Amino acid sequence: MNVCKLAGPVKLHRSNNNPSGSRAMSAAIPAFPPIPALRLAGALALAGALAACGQGQPGGAHGGFPPAQVTAIAVAPRTLPVSWEYVGQTTGSKDVEVRARVTGILEAKLYAEGSAVKAGQPLFTIDPKPLEAQAAAARAEVARAEAQVAQAEREAARLKPLAERRAVGQKEADDALSAADLARASLKAAQAKFAEVELNLGYTRVVAPVAGLSSRAMKSEGSLVTANDTLLTVISQVDPIWVPFGVSENERLAVDRAVAAGLLDLPKDNGFEVTIRLADGSTFPRKGRINFADTRVNPATGTYEMRAEVANRDHALKPGQFVRVTLQGAVRRDAIAVPQVAVLDGPQGKFVYVPGKDKDGRDVALPRPVALGPWVEADGANLWVVESGLKAGERVIVDGVARIMAPGSPIAFGPPPGAPGAPGAAGAPPGAPAKDDAKPAAPARS
């Protein structure tokens, strides 16, 4: 037991500097016996002297706490798989705008909005009566032209032998042949007009140009629609479905530099394995592939556009969904990586704690700023790739970081997490604190 010696006896004095004030106070406050008050004051003075003496006692604690129990590992270069994750939005591999091709009144909607439709399936009907009347007129014009052709050909045939016998002038025979040619040309024009009207009459029955998922109807029955202008609905072909996403220019430059330095190997021809993660955190069961990578930077977003293609036979993915796109298949060589739990945020950025020595030779935790690369998963753990700040063979504190009160705090090394004898591990001594429940010991009472 440590014994604290006082410099001298403790003397207690009663103040008589203000007799008038004492009389005034005594009038308001009842008088108490003086002996117990002196004893209480003496006890408080003794406790303060002992506390002041205890602060000067030697010990390895930082601020009165014992050294933090930590675990450190030595980092070493290794080959790690690298993946990147981006935010994308699904879109149909074909997004077709269905527009009216003739002017008229929309008579009927023939499909269920939002349902899957087949190519050629009727979607809308536009009033065909005006075009049916035009078709009848065009058909009559064709018949008239055919009659004129027949008349001109008969006239030319009648004048031909007469012209050979010079019974009529050659000019009359030539005029008859020209009239027959003009009649045949008029017939072709009438037939073309009739075909155009028939084509427009067919456009009154609006059909799906491709198979896919339909959108809502933009016009209701009874509305006037205009040829080649009015949008009726949109059909998205969702098998396969596309997922465009953007890669920032900074990230692209970092990847290119790593590839040029031989630190990063990318799949040939963008042969990444694409995984889609949905908004609820679940993973889409089918993998995808990259089918487009732009070589230009989009000036509006400052990103390189890429696009993934995913099979979607059951239409589980719908156009417009926000998803997370993960690219896998790249390999990082000679990478230094630390567990994510070892990385902390500070005023100057990211840092880790490394073991060091103070001026007295005690083990302390020293902060080390680091520049980080992408996240990786290896051996069932999440790791940060360290671009700079750590060298091979250096030790990093990976367990007990939360127990470190401040940079320069004293530490004590323990076994790795889960090892025999570690806090909370099987076979640990009875009463050993659990890993997450360890608390600094309170100062012992003398």
Rosetta blueprint (number, residue, H / E / L):
1 M L
2 N L
3 V L
4 C L
5 K L
6 L L
7 A L
8 G L
9 P L
10 V L
11 K L
12 L L
13 H L
14 R L
15 S L
16 N L
17 N L
18 N L
19 P H
20 S H
21 G H
22 S H
23 R H
24 A H
25 M H
26 S H
27 A H
28 A H
29 I L
30 P L
31 A L
32 F L
33 P L
34 P H
35 I H
36 P H
37 A H
38 L H
39 R H
40 L H
41 A H
42 G H
43 A H
44 L H
45 A H
46 L H
47 A H
48 G H
49 A H
50 L H
51 A H
52 A H
53 C H
54 G H
55 Q H
56 G L
57 Q L
58 P L
59 G L
60 G L
61 A L
62 H E
63 G L
64 G L
65 F E
66 P L
67 P L
68 A E
69 Q E
70 V E
71 T E
72 A E
73 I E
74 A E
75 V L
76 A L
77 P L
78 R E
79 T E
80 L E
81 P E
82 V E
83 S E
84 W E
85 E E
86 Y E
87 V E
88 G E
89 Q E
90 T L
91 T E
92 G E
93 S E
94 K E
95 D E
96 V E
97 E E
98 V E
99 R E
100 A L
101 R L
102 V L
103 T L
104 G E
105 I E
106 L E
107 E E
108 A E
109 K E
110 L L
111 Y L
112 A L
113 E L
114 G L
115 S L
116 A E
117 V E
118 K L
119 A L
120 G L
121 Q L
122 P E
123 L E
124 F E
125 T E
126 I E
127 D L
128 P L
129 K H
130 P H
131 L H
132 E H
133 A H
134 Q H
135 A H
136 A H
137 A H
138 A H
139 R H
140 A H
141 E H
142 V H
143 A H
144 R H
145 A H
146 E H
147 A H
148 Q H
149 V H
150 A H
151 Q H
152 A H
153 E H
154 R H
155 E H
156 A H
157 A H
158 R H
159 L H
160 K H
161 P H
162 L H
163 A H
164 E H
165 R L
166 R L
167 A L
168 V L
169 G L
170 Q H
171 K H
172 E H
173 A H
174 D H
175 D H
176 A H
177 L H
178 S H
179 A H
180 A H
181 D H
182 L H
183 A H
184 R H
185 A H
186 S H
187 L H
188 K H
189 A H
190 A H
191 Q H
192 A H
193 K H
194 F H
195 A H
196 E H
197 V H
198 E H
199 L H
200 N H
201 L H
202 G H
203 Y H
204 T L
205 R E
206 V E
207 V E
208 A L
209 P L
210 V L
211 A L
212 G E
213 L E
214 S E
215 S L
216 R L
217 A L
218 M L
219 K L
220 S L
221 E L
222 G L
223 S L
224 L E
225 V E
226 T L
227 A L
228 N L
229 D L
230 T L
231 L E
232 L E
233 T E
234 V E
235 I E
236 S E
237 Q E
238 V E
239 D E
240 P E
241 I E
242 W E
243 V E
244 P E
245 F E
246 G E
247 V E
248 S E
249 E H
250 N H
251 E H
252 R H
253 L H
254 A H
255 V H
256 D H
257 R H
258 A H
259 V H
260 A H
261 A L
262 G L
263 L L
264 L E
265 D E
266 L L
267 P L
268 K H
269 D H
270 N H
271 G L
272 F L
273 E E
274 V E
275 T E
276 I E
277 R E
278 L L
279 A L
280 D L
281 G L
282 S L
283 T E
284 F L
285 P L
286 R L
287 K L
288 G E
289 R E
290 I E
291 N E
292 F E
293 A E
294 D E
295 T E
296 R E
297 V E
298 N E
299 P L
300 A L
301 T L
302 G L
303 T E
304 Y E
305 E E
306 M E
307 R E
308 A E
309 E E
310 V E
311 A L
312 N L
313 R L
314 D L
315 H L
316 A L
317 L L
318 K L
319 P L
320 G L
321 Q L
322 F E
323 V E
324 R E
325 V E
326 T E
327 L E
328 Q E
329 G E
330 A E
331 V E
332 R E
333 R E
334 D E
335 A E
336 I E
337 A E
338 V E
339 P E
340 Q H
341 V H
342 A H
343 V L
344 L E
345 D E
346 G E
347 P L
348 Q L
349 G E
350 K E
351 F E
352 V E
353 Y E
354 V E
355 P E
356 G E
357 K E
358 D L
359 K L
360 D L
361 G L
362 R L
363 D E
364 V E
365 A E
366 L E
367 P E
368 R E
369 P E
370 V L
371 A E
372 L E
373 G E
374 P E
375 W E
376 V E
377 E E
378 A E
379 D L
380 G L
381 A E
382 N E
383 L E
384 W E
385 V E
386 V E
387 E E
388 S E
389 G L
390 L L
391 K L
392 A L
393 G L
394 E L
395 R E
396 V E
397 I E
398 V E
399 D E
400 G L
401 V H
402 A H
403 R H
404 I L
405 M L
406 A L
407 P L
408 G L
409 S L
410 P E
411 I E
412 A E
413 F E
414 G L
415 P L
416 P L
417 P L
418 G L
419 A L
420 P L
421 G L
422 A L
423 P L
424 G L
425 A L
426 A L
427 G L
428 A L
429 P L
430 P L
431 G L
432 A L
433 P L
434 A L
435 K L
436 D L
437 D L
438 A L
439 K L
440 P L
441 A L
442 A L
443 P L
444 A L
445 R L
446 S L
